[in-house]
Amino acid sequence: MKGHVRKRDKTWYYQFRLPEKGPDGSEPTETKGGFATEKAAWEACRTAIAAVEGDKHVKKAKTTVKSFLLEWLPAIEMIVDATTYDRRRRRHPRCHPPVGRTPRTPWDDTQLG
């Protein structure tokens, strides 16, 4: 798998094609920018390609934390203890404004369990 590094304004970014095709037959790409040097961008590109090839790549999610929590909270009601559910239900509305629009890419369901 090959990638490339380019300069965008004052920072560098990398981009490479992912091995699987999209549902519409397109070839999705992985792009990340904000690197101060070309060398740093190449190192991150090699690390990301290695993660894809080692099946450790985390796909970008289109859901937000808010939408995830709206699905997750009812799903755990029958699984967790009643006091745990009640505590999470009370905390749930408070986290919407600061993180509600944040993409949930860095987390997975097991980390929020």
C-alpha positions, 0 to 999 in steps of 0.5 A: 500500500502506498501513500503520499505526503503534500503540503497544505498552506503551512502544514503537511498532510498524508493520504492513502487509499484504503483496501476495501471499496465503499458501498458505492464502489468508490475507493475511500481514502485516509487523510490526516493533516496538521503535521509541522514537517514532511518527515512527521507526516511520512512517519504518521503515514507509515504508522497509519498504513501499518495499522490498516495492514494489521487490521488495527485501523479505526474507521471514522464514524459519522455518528456524534457522541450525542447520537451514540448516547441516545442509542446507548443509554436505552440499550444498557438499561436491562444490562446494568444495575438500576443505580448505575443506570439511574446515575448514567441517565442523570449525567447524560443530559449534561454531556450533550452541550460540550461533546454532543457534536464531537465525532465518536471516532476515538471511542468504541462501545466497550470503552463507554461500557 
